[in-house]
Amino acid sequence: MQASLADIFLSNRKSLIWSVMRIVRDAQIAEDLAQETYIRARKAIENGPIEHVEAFLHQTARNLALNHKRRDTMRGRIEREDLSEDQVANIASASPSQESQLIHRERLNAVHAAIAKLPQRAQTVWLLSRIEKWPYPRIAEHLGVSPNTVFNDLKLAHACCVEALARIDRG
């Protein structure tokens, strides 16, 4: 017979509270987050069975505690700056917006496409120089060409990347 979520939660409640308490350092908040853990687990079970309920409870409690600590830290920084609640509500997130992520991905794809169109040696030179951070003489020796050839191949790769990005910027 499988134990119910309530039974599993109650048998793990003290350890959940203690693990949360180590992070948030407040008994009342730890209790509240343990209860929130139960609520989230209940909602998760409604979406489908949870294979390892105890592990799920502990990970959820830990995540809630870390999120609380992060919000509390941010709130403390903001309060020190004497901002009103309206001003706090209008503070932009530090993470990039979906739009900027999409633009970044589009630009990165354009650079990848530009590099893929280069001759093989120029691709290799670009990879060794820009990704592997090899110096020109080492690349030249590795490929059996002169450092000037390495420079010219990088110049070609750079020009192709700049042109690809300029096409995106023009729309």
DSSP file (Angstrom, degrees, kcal/mol; ACC not computed):
  #  RESIDUE AA STRUCTURE BP1 BP2  ACC     N-H-->O    O-->H-N    N-H-->O    O-->H-N    TCO  KAPPA ALPHA  PHI   PSI    X-CA   Y-CA   Z-CA
    1    1 A M              0   0    0      0, 0.0     2,-0.3     0, 0.0     0, 0.0   0.000 360.0 360.0 360.0 131.0    0.0    0.0    0.0
    2    2 A Q        -     0   0    0      1,-0.1     2,-0.2     0, 0.0     0, 0.0  -0.588 360.0-119.6 -83.3 141.3    1.4    3.4   -1.0
    3    3 A A        -     0   0    0     -2,-0.3    -1,-0.1     1,-0.1     2,-0.1  -0.503  30.7-114.0 -75.8 147.2    1.5    6.2    1.6
    4    4 A S     >  -     0   0    0     -2,-0.2     4,-2.5     1,-0.1     5,-0.2  -0.337  25.4-108.7 -75.9 163.4   -0.5    9.3    0.8
    5    5 A L  H  > S+     0   0    0      1,-0.2     4,-3.3     2,-0.2     5,-0.2   0.907 120.8  54.7 -57.8 -42.7    1.2   12.6    0.2
    6    6 A A  H  > S+     0   0    0      1,-0.2     4,-2.9     2,-0.2    -1,-0.2   0.913 108.9  47.7 -59.2 -43.6   -0.1   13.9    3.6
    7    7 A D  H  > S+     0   0    0      2,-0.2     4,-2.2     1,-0.2    -1,-0.2   0.930 114.4  45.6 -63.1 -45.4    1.5   10.9    5.4
    8    8 A I  H  X S+     0   0    0     -4,-2.5     4,-1.2     2,-0.2    -2,-0.2   0.923 114.2  49.3 -64.3 -43.6    4.8   11.3    3.6
    9    9 A F  H >X S+     0   0    0     -4,-3.3     4,-1.0    -5,-0.2     3,-0.6   0.944 111.4  48.5 -60.2 -48.4    4.8   15.1    4.2
   10   10 A L  H 3< S+     0   0    0     -4,-2.9     4,-0.4     1,-0.3     3,-0.4   0.871 110.6  50.7 -62.5 -36.9    4.0   14.6    7.9
   11   11 A S  H 3< S+     0   0    0     -4,-2.2    -1,-0.3     1,-0.2    -2,-0.2   0.739 120.4  36.1 -73.4 -20.1    6.7   12.1    8.4
   12   12 A N  H <X S+     0   0    0     -4,-1.2     4,-2.5    -3,-0.6    -2,-0.2   0.395  88.2 102.5-107.7   0.4    9.2   14.4    6.7
   13   13 A R  H  X S+     0   0    0     -4,-1.0     4,-2.8    -3,-0.4     5,-0.2   0.893  80.6  47.8 -55.6 -48.6    7.9   17.7    8.1
   14   14 A K  H  > S+     0   0    0     -4,-0.4     4,-2.6     1,-0.2    -1,-0.2   0.918 113.6  46.8 -62.6 -43.5   10.5   18.2   10.7
   15   15 A S  H  > S+     0   0    0      2,-0.2     4,-2.3     1,-0.2    -1,-0.2   0.868 112.3  51.6 -68.5 -33.3   13.4   17.5    8.4
   16   16 A L  H  X S+     0   0    0     -4,-2.5     4,-2.4     2,-0.2     5,-0.2   0.946 111.4  47.1 -62.8 -47.9   11.9   19.8    5.8
   17   17 A I  H  X S+     0   0    0     -4,-2.8     4,-2.8     1,-0.2    -2,-0.2   0.915 113.3  48.5 -61.6 -43.1   11.5   22.6    8.3
   18   18 A W  H  X S+     0   0    0     -4,-2.6     4,-1.8     2,-0.2    -1,-0.2   0.894 111.2  49.1 -66.6 -38.8   15.1   22.2    9.5
   19   19 A S  H  X S+     0   0    0     -4,-2.3     4,-0.6     2,-0.2    -1,-0.2   0.891 115.6  43.9 -68.7 -36.4   16.6   22.1    6.0
   20   20 A V  H >X S+     0   0    0     -4,-2.4     4,-2.8     1,-0.2     3,-1.1   0.897 109.0  58.3 -69.8 -40.4   14.6   25.3    5.2
   21   21 A M  H 3X S+     0   0    0     -4,-2.8     4,-2.2     1,-0.3    -2,-0.2   0.856  98.5  59.3 -58.1 -37.6   15.6   26.8    8.5
   22   22 A R  H 3< S+     0   0    0     -4,-1.8    -1,-0.3     1,-0.2    -2,-0.2   0.800 114.4  37.7 -62.6 -27.1   19.3   26.5    7.7
   23   23 A I  H << S+     0   0    0     -3,-1.1    -2,-0.2    -4,-0.6    -1,-0.2   0.907 127.2  29.9 -90.2 -48.4   18.7   28.7    4.6
   24   24 A V  H  < S-     0   0    0     -4,-2.8    -3,-0.2     2,-0.1    -2,-0.2   0.703  84.9-146.4 -90.7 -19.9   16.2   31.3    5.8
   25   25 A R     <  +     0   0    0     -4,-2.2     2,-0.3    -5,-0.4    -4,-0.1   0.814  64.9 103.6  59.7  34.1   17.2   31.5    9.5
   26   26 A D     >  -     0   0    0     -6,-0.1     4,-2.5     1,-0.1     5,-0.2  -0.919  59.5-154.0-148.8 119.1   13.6   32.1   10.6
   27   27 A A  H  > S+     0   0    0     -2,-0.3     4,-2.3     1,-0.2     5,-0.2   0.884  96.0  49.3 -62.7 -41.8   11.4   29.5   12.2
   28   28 A Q  H  > S+     0   0    0      2,-0.2     4,-2.5     1,-0.2    -1,-0.2   0.922 113.0  46.4 -65.7 -43.6    8.1   31.0   11.1
   29   29 A I  H  > S+     0   0    0      2,-0.2     4,-2.9     1,-0.2     5,-0.2   0.904 110.5  54.0 -65.0 -39.7    9.2   31.5    7.6
   30   30 A A  H  X S+     0   0    0     -4,-2.5     4,-2.0     2,-0.2    -2,-0.2   0.913 109.3  48.3 -59.7 -43.0   10.5   27.9    7.6
   31   31 A E  H  X S+     0   0    0     -4,-2.3     4,-2.1     2,-0.2    -2,-0.2   0.935 112.3  48.8 -61.3 -46.7    7.1   26.7    8.7
   32   32 A D  H  X S+     0   0    0     -4,-2.5     4,-2.3     1,-0.2    -2,-0.2   0.908 111.6  48.6 -61.1 -42.9    5.3   28.7    6.0
   33   33 A L  H  X S+     0   0    0     -4,-2.9     4,-2.0     2,-0.2    -1,-0.2   0.837 108.0  54.8 -69.2 -32.1    7.7   27.4    3.3
   34   34 A A  H  X S+     0   0    0     -4,-2.0     4,-1.8    -5,-0.2    -1,-0.2   0.917 109.7  47.3 -65.1 -41.9    7.1   23.8    4.5
   35   35 A Q  H  X S+     0   0    0     -4,-2.1     4,-2.1     1,-0.2    -2,-0.2   0.905 110.4  51.9 -64.6 -40.6    3.4   24.3    4.1
   36   36 A E  H  X S+     0   0    0     -4,-2.3     4,-2.6     1,-0.2    -1,-0.2   0.864 105.3  57.2 -62.7 -35.4    3.9   25.9    0.7
   37   37 A T  H  X S+     0   0    0     -4,-2.0     4,-2.4     2,-0.2    -1,-0.2   0.928 106.3  48.7 -59.7 -45.7    6.0   22.8   -0.2
   38   38 A Y  H  X S+     0   0    0     -4,-1.8     4,-2.5     2,-0.2    -2,-0.2   0.917 111.2  50.1 -60.6 -44.4    3.0   20.6    0.6
   39   39 A I  H  X S+     0   0    0     -4,-2.1     4,-2.2     1,-0.2    -2,-0.2   0.915 112.0  47.4 -62.7 -43.5    0.7   22.8   -1.5
   40   40 A R  H  X S+     0   0    0     -4,-2.6     4,-2.4     2,-0.2    -1,-0.2   0.891 111.4  50.8 -66.1 -38.8    3.1   22.7   -4.5
   41   41 A A  H  X S+     0   0    0     -4,-2.4     4,-2.4     2,-0.2    -2,-0.2   0.911 108.7  52.2 -64.4 -41.2    3.5   18.9   -4.2
   42   42 A R  H  X S+     0   0    0     -4,-2.5     4,-1.4     1,-0.2    -2,-0.2   0.927 111.6  46.4 -60.3 -45.4   -0.3   18.5   -4.1
   43   43 A K  H  X S+     0   0    0     -4,-2.2     4,-0.9     1,-0.2    -1,-0.2   0.886 111.3  52.1 -64.8 -38.5   -0.6   20.6   -7.3
   44   44 A A  H >X S+     0   0    0     -4,-2.4     3,-0.7     1,-0.2     4,-0.5   0.892 106.4  53.3 -65.3 -39.1    2.2   18.6   -8.9
   45   45 A I  H >< S+     0   0    0     -4,-2.4     3,-0.9     1,-0.3    -1,-0.2   0.837 100.6  61.2 -65.7 -32.3    0.5   15.3   -8.1
   46   46 A E  H 3< S+     0   0    0     -4,-1.4    -1,-0.3     1,-0.2    -2,-0.2   0.814 103.9  50.7 -62.3 -29.0   -2.6   16.5   -9.8
   47   47 A N  H << S-     0   0    0     -4,-0.9    -1,-0.2    -3,-0.7    -2,-0.2   0.579 133.1 -51.0 -84.4 -11.0   -0.6   16.8  -13.0
   48   48 A G  S << S-     0   0    0     -3,-0.9    -1,-0.3    -4,-0.5     0, 0.0  -0.774  74.9 -54.5 152.7 164.2    0.7   13.3  -12.7
   49   49 A P        -     0   0    0      0, 0.0     2,-0.5     0, 0.0    -3,-0.0  -0.273  43.0-136.2 -67.0 150.1    2.4   10.9  -10.3
   50   50 A I        -     0   0    0      1,-0.1     3,-0.4    -9,-0.0    -5,-0.0  -0.932   8.2-154.8-106.3 125.5    5.7   11.8   -8.6
   51   51 A E  S    S+     0   0    0     -2,-0.5     2,-0.6     1,-0.3    -1,-0.1   0.927  87.3  26.7 -69.7 -45.9    8.2    9.0   -8.6
   52   52 A H     >  +     0   0    0      1,-0.2     4,-2.4     2,-0.1    -1,-0.3  -0.794  69.5 176.6-120.8  86.8   10.2   10.0   -5.6
   53   53 A V  H  > S+     0   0    0     -2,-0.6     4,-2.9    -3,-0.4     5,-0.2   0.891  77.7  51.5 -63.0 -44.5    7.9   12.0   -3.4
   54   54 A E  H  > S+     0   0    0      1,-0.2     4,-2.5     2,-0.2    -1,-0.2   0.931 112.8  45.8 -60.6 -45.3   10.4   12.6   -0.5
   55   55 A A  H  > S+     0   0    0      1,-0.2     4,-2.7     2,-0.2     5,-0.2   0.901 112.4  52.0 -63.3 -40.2   13.1   13.9   -2.8
   56   56 A F  H  X S+     0   0    0     -4,-2.4     4,-2.6     2,-0.2     5,-0.2   0.926 110.0  48.8 -61.3 -45.2   10.5   16.1   -4.5
   57   57 A L  H  X S+     0   0    0     -4,-2.9     4,-2.6     1,-0.2    -2,-0.2   0.932 113.6  45.9 -60.2 -47.2    9.4   17.5   -1.2
   58   58 A H  H  X S+     0   0    0     -4,-2.5     4,-2.3     2,-0.2    -2,-0.2   0.904 114.8  46.7 -66.5 -40.9   13.0   18.2   -0.1
   59   59 A Q  H  X S+     0   0    0     -4,-2.7     4,-2.7     2,-0.2    -1,-0.2   0.907 113.3  49.1 -68.0 -40.3   14.0   19.8   -3.4
   60   60 A T  H  X S+     0   0    0     -4,-2.6     4,-2.7    -5,-0.2    -2,-0.2   0.926 112.0  48.7 -63.4 -44.4   10.8   21.9   -3.5
   61   61 A A  H  X S+     0   0    0     -4,-2.6     4,-2.4    -5,-0.2    -2,-0.2   0.919 112.2  49.0 -61.2 -43.6   11.4   23.1    0.0
   62   62 A R  H  X S+     0   0    0     -4,-2.3     4,-2.7     2,-0.2    -2,-0.2   0.932 111.9  48.4 -62.8 -45.9   15.0   23.9   -0.7
   63   63 A N  H  X S+     0   0    0     -4,-2.7     4,-2.7     1,-0.2     5,-0.2   0.915 111.7  49.6 -62.2 -43.2   14.1   25.9   -3.9
   64   64 A L  H  X S+     0   0    0     -4,-2.7     4,-2.5     2,-0.2    -1,-0.2   0.908 111.6  49.3 -61.6 -41.0   11.4   27.8   -2.1
   65   65 A A  H  X S+     0   0    0     -4,-2.4     4,-2.6     2,-0.2    -2,-0.2   0.922 112.1  47.2 -65.1 -43.9   13.8   28.7    0.7
   66   66 A L  H  X S+     0   0    0     -4,-2.7     4,-2.5     2,-0.2    -2,-0.2   0.907 112.5  49.5 -64.8 -41.0   16.5   29.9   -1.8
   67   67 A N  H  X S+     0   0    0     -4,-2.7     4,-2.6    -5,-0.2     5,-0.2   0.913 111.6  49.4 -63.0 -41.5   13.9   31.9   -3.7
   68   68 A H  H  X S+     0   0    0     -4,-2.5     4,-2.9    -5,-0.2    -2,-0.2   0.936 111.4  48.6 -62.3 -46.2   12.7   33.5   -0.4
   69   69 A K  H  X S+     0   0    0     -4,-2.6     4,-2.6     2,-0.2    -2,-0.2   0.902 111.6  49.9 -61.6 -41.8   16.3   34.3    0.6
   70   70 A R  H  X S+     0   0    0     -4,-2.5     4,-2.4     2,-0.2    -1,-0.2   0.935 113.3  45.4 -63.1 -47.0   17.0   35.8   -2.8
   71   71 A R  H  X S+     0   0    0     -4,-2.6     4,-3.0     1,-0.2    -2,-0.2   0.910 113.1  51.0 -62.1 -41.7   13.8   38.0   -2.7
   72   72 A D  H  X S+     0   0    0     -4,-2.9     4,-2.3     2,-0.2    -2,-0.2   0.903 110.4  48.8 -63.2 -41.8   14.6   39.0    0.9
   73   73 A T  H  X S+     0   0    0     -4,-2.6     4,-2.0     2,-0.2    -1,-0.2   0.923 113.6  46.5 -63.6 -44.2   18.1   40.0   -0.1
   74   74 A M  H  X S+     0   0    0     -4,-2.4     4,-2.5     1,-0.2    -2,-0.2   0.910 111.3  51.8 -64.8 -42.2   16.8   42.0   -3.0
   75   75 A R  H  X S+     0   0    0     -4,-3.0     4,-2.9     1,-0.2    -1,-0.2   0.900 108.3  52.3 -60.6 -41.0   14.2   43.6   -0.8
   76   76 A G  H  X S+     0   0    0     -4,-2.3     4,-1.7     2,-0.2    -1,-0.2   0.900 109.9  48.0 -62.7 -41.4   16.8   44.6    1.7
   77   77 A R  H  X S+     0   0    0     -4,-2.0     4,-0.8     2,-0.2    -1,-0.2   0.920 114.2  46.7 -64.4 -42.7   18.9   46.3   -0.9
   78   78 A I  H ><>S+     0   0    0     -4,-2.5     3,-0.9     1,-0.2     5,-0.9   0.912 110.0  52.3 -67.9 -42.2   15.9   48.1   -2.3
   79   79 A E  H ><5S+     0   0    0     -4,-2.9     3,-1.8     1,-0.3    -1,-0.2   0.856 103.6  58.6 -62.6 -34.2   14.7   49.2    1.2
   80   80 A R  H 3<5S+     0   0    0     -4,-1.7    -1,-0.3     1,-0.3    -2,-0.2   0.773 101.1  56.2 -65.8 -23.3   18.2   50.6    1.9
   81   81 A E  T <<5S-     0   0    0     -3,-0.9    -1,-0.3    -4,-0.8    -2,-0.2   0.397 110.6-125.7 -88.8   4.0   17.8   52.8   -1.1
   82   82 A D  T < 5 +     0   0    0     -3,-1.8     2,-0.3     1,-0.2    -3,-0.2   0.920  49.4 163.5  53.6  52.4   14.5   54.3    0.4
   83   83 A L      < -     0   0    0     -5,-0.9    -1,-0.2     1,-0.1     2,-0.1  -0.755  37.2-117.8 -98.9 148.1   12.3   53.5   -2.6
   84   84 A S     >  -     0   0    0     -2,-0.3     4,-2.3     1,-0.1     5,-0.2  -0.325  29.8-107.2 -75.3 166.4    8.6   53.5   -2.4
   85   85 A E  H  > S+     0   0    0      1,-0.2     4,-2.4     2,-0.2     5,-0.1   0.866 121.7  54.3 -64.0 -34.9    6.6   50.3   -3.2
   86   86 A D  H  > S+     0   0    0      2,-0.2     4,-1.0     1,-0.2    -1,-0.2   0.907 109.3  47.6 -64.3 -41.0    5.5   51.8   -6.5
   87   87 A Q  H  4 S+     0   0    0      1,-0.2     3,-0.4     2,-0.2    -2,-0.2   0.900 111.1  51.1 -66.3 -39.3    9.1   52.4   -7.4
   88   88 A V  H >< S+     0   0    0     -4,-2.3     3,-1.5     1,-0.2    -2,-0.2   0.902 106.3  54.9 -63.5 -41.1   10.1   48.9   -6.4
   89   89 A A  H 3< S+     0   0    0     -4,-2.4    -1,-0.2     1,-0.3    -2,-0.2   0.760 106.4  52.9 -64.8 -24.1    7.3   47.4   -8.5
   90   90 A N  T 3< S+     0   0    0     -4,-1.0     2,-0.4    -3,-0.4    -1,-0.3   0.340  78.6 118.4 -95.2   6.8    8.7   49.2  -11.5
   91   91 A I    <   -     0   0    0     -3,-1.5     2,-0.1    -4,-0.2     3,-0.1  -0.601  66.2-124.4 -75.4 128.8   12.2   47.9  -11.2
   92   92 A A        -     0   0    0     -2,-0.4    -1,-0.1     1,-0.1     2,-0.1  -0.371  27.2-100.6 -72.8 151.1   13.1   45.9  -14.2
   93   93 A S        -     0   0    0      1,-0.1    -1,-0.1     2,-0.1     4,-0.1  -0.380  19.8-133.5 -67.8 147.9   14.3   42.3  -13.9
   94   94 A A  S    S+     0   0    0     -3,-0.1    -1,-0.1     2,-0.1     3,-0.1   0.696  84.0  87.8 -75.8 -19.1   18.1   41.8  -14.1
   95   95 A S  S    S-     0   0    0      1,-0.1    -2,-0.1     0, 0.0     2,-0.0  -0.527  92.6 -98.0 -81.5 149.3   17.5   38.8  -16.5
   96   96 A P        -     0   0    0      0, 0.0    -1,-0.1     0, 0.0    -2,-0.1  -0.320  40.3-111.4 -66.7 147.6   17.3   39.6  -20.2
   97   97 A S     >  -     0   0    0      1,-0.1     4,-2.2    -4,-0.1     5,-0.2  -0.244  26.3-108.8 -70.8 164.7   13.9   39.9  -21.7
   98   98 A Q  H  > S+     0   0    0      1,-0.2     4,-2.4     2,-0.2     5,-0.2   0.873 120.4  55.1 -62.1 -36.0   12.6   37.3  -24.1
   99   99 A E  H  > S+     0   0    0      2,-0.2     4,-2.5     1,-0.2    -1,-0.2   0.936 108.8  45.3 -63.4 -46.7   12.9   39.8  -26.9
  100  100 A S  H  > S+     0   0    0      1,-0.2     4,-2.5     2,-0.2    -1,-0.2   0.860 112.1  52.8 -68.0 -32.8   16.6   40.5  -26.2
  101  101 A Q  H  X S+     0   0    0     -4,-2.2     4,-2.6     2,-0.2    -1,-0.2   0.915 110.4  48.1 -64.1 -41.7   17.2   36.7  -25.9
  102  102 A L  H  X S+     0   0    0     -4,-2.4     4,-2.5     2,-0.2    -2,-0.2   0.912 112.2  48.4 -64.7 -43.0   15.6   36.2  -29.3
  103  103 A I  H  X S+     0   0    0     -4,-2.5     4,-2.5     2,-0.2    -2,-0.2   0.927 112.3  49.1 -62.6 -44.8   17.7   39.0  -30.8
  104  104 A H  H  X S+     0   0    0     -4,-2.5     4,-2.6     1,-0.2    -2,-0.2   0.924 111.9  48.4 -60.7 -44.6   20.8   37.6  -29.3
  105  105 A R  H  X S+     0   0    0     -4,-2.6     4,-2.6     1,-0.2    -1,-0.2   0.900 111.1  50.9 -62.8 -41.3   20.0   34.1  -30.6
  106  106 A E  H  X S+     0   0    0     -4,-2.5     4,-1.9     2,-0.2    -1,-0.2   0.912 112.0  46.5 -63.3 -42.7   19.3   35.5  -34.1
  107  107 A R  H  X S+     0   0    0     -4,-2.5     4,-2.1     2,-0.2    -2,-0.2   0.901 112.2  50.6 -66.7 -40.6   22.6   37.4  -34.1
  108  108 A L  H  X S+     0   0    0     -4,-2.6     4,-2.5     1,-0.2    -2,-0.2   0.910 109.7  50.4 -63.4 -42.3   24.5   34.3  -32.9
  109  109 A N  H  X S+     0   0    0     -4,-2.6     4,-2.5     1,-0.2    -1,-0.2   0.870 108.4  53.3 -62.7 -36.7   22.8   32.2  -35.6
  110  110 A A  H  X S+     0   0    0     -4,-1.9     4,-2.4     2,-0.2    -1,-0.2   0.905 109.5  47.9 -65.5 -41.0   23.9   34.8  -38.2
  111  111 A V  H  X S+     0   0    0     -4,-2.1     4,-2.6     2,-0.2     5,-0.2   0.926 111.7  50.1 -64.7 -44.3   27.5   34.6  -37.0
  112  112 A H  H  X S+     0   0    0     -4,-2.5     4,-2.3     1,-0.2    -2,-0.2   0.924 112.0  47.9 -59.1 -44.0   27.4   30.8  -37.1
  113  113 A A  H  X S+     0   0    0     -4,-2.5     4,-1.2     2,-0.2    -1,-0.2   0.899 111.2  50.7 -64.7 -40.6   26.0   30.9  -40.7
  114  114 A A  H  < S+     0   0    0     -4,-2.4     4,-0.5     1,-0.2     3,-0.4   0.918 111.8  47.0 -63.3 -43.4   28.6   33.4  -41.8
  115  115 A I  H >< S+     0   0    0     -4,-2.6     3,-1.2     1,-0.2    -1,-0.2   0.890 107.7  57.0 -65.0 -38.7   31.4   31.2  -40.4
  116  116 A A  H 3< S+     0   0    0     -4,-2.3    -1,-0.2     1,-0.3    -2,-0.2   0.775 102.8  55.6 -65.0 -25.4   29.9   28.1  -42.0
  117  117 A K  T 3< S+     0   0    0     -4,-1.2    -1,-0.3    -3,-0.4    -2,-0.2   0.597  89.5  98.7 -82.2 -11.6   30.1   29.8  -45.5
  118  118 A L  S <  S-     0   0    0     -3,-1.2    -3,-0.0    -4,-0.5     5,-0.0  -0.299  89.9 -89.2 -71.6 158.2   33.9   30.5  -45.1
  119  119 A P     >  -     0   0    0      0, 0.0     4,-2.2     0, 0.0     3,-0.3  -0.332  45.9-105.8 -59.8 153.7   36.5   28.3  -46.7
  120  120 A Q  H  > S+     0   0    0      1,-0.2     4,-2.5     2,-0.2     5,-0.2   0.877 118.7  51.0 -54.2 -45.3   37.5   25.4  -44.4
  121  121 A R  H  > S+     0   0    0      1,-0.2     4,-2.8     2,-0.2    -1,-0.2   0.905 109.9  50.0 -63.2 -40.0   40.9   26.9  -43.5
  122  122 A A  H  > S+     0   0    0     -3,-0.3     4,-2.5     2,-0.2    -1,-0.2   0.886 110.1  51.2 -65.6 -37.9   39.3   30.2  -42.6
  123  123 A Q  H  X S+     0   0    0     -4,-2.2     4,-2.6     2,-0.2    -2,-0.2   0.933 111.8  47.1 -60.9 -45.6   36.8   28.4  -40.4
  124  124 A T  H  X S+     0   0    0     -4,-2.5     4,-2.8     2,-0.2     5,-0.2   0.913 111.9  49.9 -64.0 -43.6   39.6   26.5  -38.7
  125  125 A V  H  X S+     0   0    0     -4,-2.8     4,-2.5     2,-0.2     5,-0.3   0.933 112.2  48.1 -60.2 -46.4   41.6   29.7  -38.1
  126  126 A W  H  X>S+     0   0    0     -4,-2.5     4,-3.0     1,-0.2     5,-0.7   0.928 113.1  48.1 -60.9 -45.6   38.6   31.5  -36.7
  127  127 A L  I  X>S+     0   0    0     -4,-2.6     5,-2.2     1,-0.2     4,-1.6   0.936 114.5  44.6 -60.9 -48.6   37.8   28.6  -34.4
  128  128 A L  I  <5S+     0   0    0     -4,-2.8     6,-3.1     3,-0.2    -1,-0.2   0.875 121.4  39.7 -66.6 -36.2   41.4   28.2  -33.1
  129  129 A S  I  <5S+     0   0    0     -4,-2.5     4,-0.2    -5,-0.2    -2,-0.2   0.954 126.9  27.7 -78.2 -51.7   41.8   32.0  -32.6
  130  130 A R  I  <5S+     0   0    0     -4,-3.0    -3,-0.2    -5,-0.3    -2,-0.2   0.819 133.5  27.3 -86.6 -31.9   38.5   33.1  -31.2
  131  131 A I  I  <<S+     0   0    0     -4,-1.6    -3,-0.2    -5,-0.7    -4,-0.1   0.884 131.2  33.0 -96.4 -49.4   37.2   30.0  -29.5
  132  132 A E  S   <S-     0   0    0     -5,-2.2    -3,-0.2     2,-0.1    -4,-0.2   0.610  97.1-134.9 -84.9 -11.9   40.4   28.1  -28.5
  133  133 A K        +     0   0    0     -6,-0.3    -4,-0.2    -4,-0.2    -3,-0.1   0.830  42.1 165.2  63.4  35.6   42.4   31.4  -28.0
  134  134 A W        -     0   0    0     -6,-3.1    -1,-0.2     1,-0.1     2,-0.1  -0.589  37.7-116.2 -79.3 145.2   45.4   30.2  -29.8
  135  135 A P     >  -     0   0    0      0, 0.0     4,-2.0     0, 0.0     3,-0.4  -0.429  29.0-106.5 -75.9 158.4   48.0   32.8  -30.9
  136  136 A Y  H  > S+     0   0    0      1,-0.2     4,-3.1     2,-0.2     5,-0.2   0.898 117.1  53.4 -53.0 -48.5   48.6   33.4  -34.6
  137  137 A P  H  > S+     0   0    0      0, 0.0     4,-2.5     0, 0.0    -1,-0.2   0.889 109.3  49.0 -59.3 -37.8   52.1   31.7  -34.6
  138  138 A R  H  > S+     0   0    0     -3,-0.4     4,-2.5     2,-0.2    -2,-0.2   0.913 113.0  47.1 -67.0 -41.4   50.7   28.5  -33.1
  139  139 A I  H  X S+     0   0    0     -4,-2.0     4,-2.5     2,-0.2     5,-0.2   0.930 112.0  50.8 -63.4 -45.2   47.8   28.4  -35.6
  140  140 A A  H  X>S+     0   0    0     -4,-3.1     5,-2.2     1,-0.2     4,-1.4   0.925 112.8  45.3 -59.5 -45.3   50.2   29.0  -38.5
  141  141 A E  H  <5S+     0   0    0     -4,-2.5    -1,-0.2    -5,-0.2    -2,-0.2   0.918 112.4  51.6 -64.3 -43.2   52.4   26.2  -37.3
  142  142 A H  H  <5S+     0   0    0     -4,-2.5    -2,-0.2     1,-0.2    -1,-0.2   0.880 119.0  35.8 -61.0 -40.1   49.5   23.9  -36.8
  143  143 A L  H  <5S-     0   0    0     -4,-2.5    -1,-0.2    -5,-0.1    -2,-0.2   0.557 108.3-120.3 -93.4  -9.0   48.1   24.5  -40.3
  144  144 A G  T  <5S+     0   0    0     -4,-1.4     2,-0.3     1,-0.3    -3,-0.2   0.864  74.3 113.8  72.6  35.3   51.4   24.8  -42.0
  145  145 A V  S   <S-     0   0    0     -5,-2.2    -1,-0.3    -6,-0.2    -2,-0.1  -0.774  71.4 -88.7-127.6 174.2   50.8   28.4  -43.2
  146  146 A S     >  -     0   0    0     -2,-0.3     4,-1.8     1,-0.1     3,-0.4  -0.475  32.7-116.6 -82.1 156.7   52.4   31.7  -42.5
  147  147 A P  H  > S+     0   0    0      0, 0.0     4,-2.4     0, 0.0     5,-0.1   0.827 117.8  59.7 -58.8 -30.3   51.2   34.0  -39.7
  148  148 A N  H  > S+     0   0    0      2,-0.2     4,-2.4     1,-0.2     5,-0.1   0.875 102.9  50.8 -66.1 -36.4   50.2   36.5  -42.4
  149  149 A T  H  > S+     0   0    0     -3,-0.4     4,-2.7     2,-0.2    -1,-0.2   0.902 109.3  51.1 -65.6 -41.0   47.8   33.9  -43.9
  150  150 A V  H  X S+     0   0    0     -4,-1.8     4,-2.4     2,-0.2    -2,-0.2   0.935 110.1  49.8 -59.9 -45.8   46.3   33.4  -40.5
  151  151 A F  H  X S+     0   0    0     -4,-2.4     4,-2.4     1,-0.2    -2,-0.2   0.920 111.9  47.5 -59.0 -45.8   45.8   37.1  -40.2
  152  152 A N  H  X S+     0   0    0     -4,-2.4     4,-2.2     2,-0.2    -1,-0.2   0.883 110.8  51.1 -66.1 -38.8   44.2   37.3  -43.6
  153  153 A D  H  X S+     0   0    0     -4,-2.7     4,-2.4     2,-0.2    -1,-0.2   0.903 112.0  47.3 -64.5 -40.1   41.9   34.4  -42.9
  154  154 A L  H  X S+     0   0    0     -4,-2.4     4,-2.9     2,-0.2    -2,-0.2   0.886 109.7  53.5 -66.6 -38.5   40.8   36.0  -39.6
  155  155 A K  H  X S+     0   0    0     -4,-2.4     4,-2.3     2,-0.2    -2,-0.2   0.909 110.3  47.5 -61.7 -42.2   40.3   39.3  -41.4
  156  156 A L  H  X S+     0   0    0     -4,-2.2     4,-2.3     2,-0.2    -2,-0.2   0.928 113.0  48.0 -62.8 -46.8   38.0   37.5  -43.9
  157  157 A A  H  X S+     0   0    0     -4,-2.4     4,-2.3     1,-0.2    -2,-0.2   0.912 112.1  49.7 -61.5 -43.5   36.1   35.8  -41.1
  158  158 A H  H  X S+     0   0    0     -4,-2.9     4,-2.7     1,-0.2    -1,-0.2   0.923 110.3  49.8 -61.9 -45.1   35.7   39.0  -39.2
  159  159 A A  H  X S+     0   0    0     -4,-2.3     4,-2.4     1,-0.2    -1,-0.2   0.893 110.6  50.3 -62.8 -40.1   34.4   40.9  -42.3
  160  160 A C  H  X S+     0   0    0     -4,-2.3     4,-2.3     2,-0.2    -1,-0.2   0.908 112.2  47.1 -64.6 -41.8   31.9   38.1  -43.0
  161  161 A C  H  X S+     0   0    0     -4,-2.3     4,-2.4     2,-0.2     5,-0.2   0.923 112.0  49.6 -65.6 -44.5   30.6   38.2  -39.4
  162  162 A V  H  X S+     0   0    0     -4,-2.7     4,-2.3     1,-0.2    -2,-0.2   0.912 112.1  48.7 -60.9 -43.0   30.3   42.0  -39.4
  163  163 A E  H  X S+     0   0    0     -4,-2.4     4,-2.2     2,-0.2    -1,-0.2   0.904 110.4  50.7 -64.5 -41.5   28.4   41.9  -42.7
  164  164 A A  H  X S+     0   0    0     -4,-2.3     4,-1.5     1,-0.2    -2,-0.2   0.908 113.0  45.8 -62.7 -42.2   26.0   39.2  -41.4
  165  165 A L  H  X S+     0   0    0     -4,-2.4     4,-2.5     1,-0.2    -1,-0.2   0.865 110.0  54.3 -69.2 -35.6   25.3   41.3  -38.3
  166  166 A A  H  X S+     0   0    0     -4,-2.3     4,-2.0     2,-0.2    -2,-0.2   0.886 105.3  54.0 -65.4 -38.0   24.9   44.4  -40.4
  167  167 A R  H  X S+     0   0    0     -4,-2.2     4,-0.7     1,-0.2    -1,-0.2   0.903 110.6  46.6 -61.5 -40.4   22.2   42.6  -42.5
  168  168 A I  H >< S+     0   0    0     -4,-1.5     3,-0.8     1,-0.2    -2,-0.2   0.924 111.0  51.6 -66.3 -43.9   20.3   41.7  -39.3
  169  169 A D  H 3< S+     0   0    0     -4,-2.5    -2,-0.2     1,-0.3    -1,-0.2   0.830 106.6  53.9 -64.3 -31.9   20.6   45.3  -38.0
  170  170 A R  H 3<        0   0    0     -4,-2.0    -1,-0.3    -5,-0.2    -2,-0.2   0.690 360.0 360.0 -75.2 -17.1   19.2   46.7  -41.2
  171  171 A G    <<        0   0    0     -3,-0.8    -3,-0.2    -4,-0.7    -2,-0.1   0.435 360.0 360.0  95.8 360.0   16.3   44.4  -40.9
